[in-house]
Amino acid sequence: PIAPPTGPARHVVQQLTATWTDRQETLVCVLELDARHIAMSGLTNEGLSLFNLSYDGHTLTSDKSPLLPDAVAPEFMITDLQLAYWPVAGLEKILPVGWRLEAGPNGRILYHQDDKKVEVRYLSPDAAWPRNVELTNHQYHYRLNIKTLSYDVLPE
């Protein structure tokens, strides 16, 4: 499930590199969020639009370019980013039965029963927004390297 929007109002630009066993894809992700909505856009390194996603806590809308591989879904990308960055208490509220999240200063681990599904490592810990993060999805066999290029808090 997707967690509800959370403040403070921010504008974040990140480079996401996803690695599977047979390929690697890189894109630029622009994330705007506040306590009422989440807006996310994915772009190629050349600036071509790959997807747009909007979520107000109830309704998710997204569009996807044919340039984006079928295996890459914007709604999965936002849940990965939320797992890495959202407050733990908010994530725990939406976890289905049988799932648990362990968190520490250097990362988080998402379990289903006792099976480790996703591991998040903060390569450059920061209390507000870790700048470099590595997310390993053991269930779907990919690694996501997240590099924050800019992080701006916006006036509400």
Disulfide bonds with the S-S distance in Angstrom:
none
